Amino acid sequence: MSIPTLAPYAGLLGLLYLVLCWRVVALRRTHAIGMGDGGNESLARAIRVQANFNEYVPLILVLLFVLAATGASRYLIDALGIALVIGRLLHAQGLGRVSGRSFGREVGTGLTWLVLAVAALAALAKALRPFL
């Protein structure tokens, strides 16, 4: 297993983050809001989508990097990477449209949490293997 396996997922997630950043900036310009959300619901949702991405994706990418560096299966890395990209896209679409419950938000969150749990447990298994 090599680190380059992570490149497409890191690249796609980086581009998605740029889109999320652009949405925040565009809404700030449209509504002339320089700081905070100014009480604008669309801007508040866009900020939250961007922040939520920031809260999960870096740690998950670190975990995937650790798995790749310690010889995890390419199939595991690919499955987790694909699920993460799909989860983040669904979450951004779902929360970006409505503040409440939505299919995209719930499934996107579920996929993200599943990837986080599997990656964390796989990293622990890799770390504990010499002791078992």
Phi, psi and omega in degrees: 000136180234157181300325181304342177300332180282343187306313182296324181287317177297318179296313179297317179294323176298318178293320177299319179298320177299320177298316179297319177296315180300320179299318179297312181297317180299317179292323177299316180292316181301318185258006179051052179242110184273333184220142180067204180248357177058021182078006180274117185296320180297316179293319178300318179294317180298318178298318181294320178299314179297315181294320180297319176303313180297331182284332185251315192297315181302314180296318180295320177296323176298314179299318178295322176298315179300315179298315180297318182291337181258014171088023178295156180300139176299326180296322177294313180298315180296315180299315180292319179296315178297315180298321180295314180299314179297316180300316180291323176296314179297316180298314181298319179293315183292307181288331179294338182262321181222147181283334183272206182290144175204157178304310183300317181294314183290314180290320178298317177295315180300315178297317180299314179295321178298314178299315179300314181295313181296316180296318180295315180294321178295321177295318176297318178299318177299319182290324184273347184309316181295339183267350183264000000 
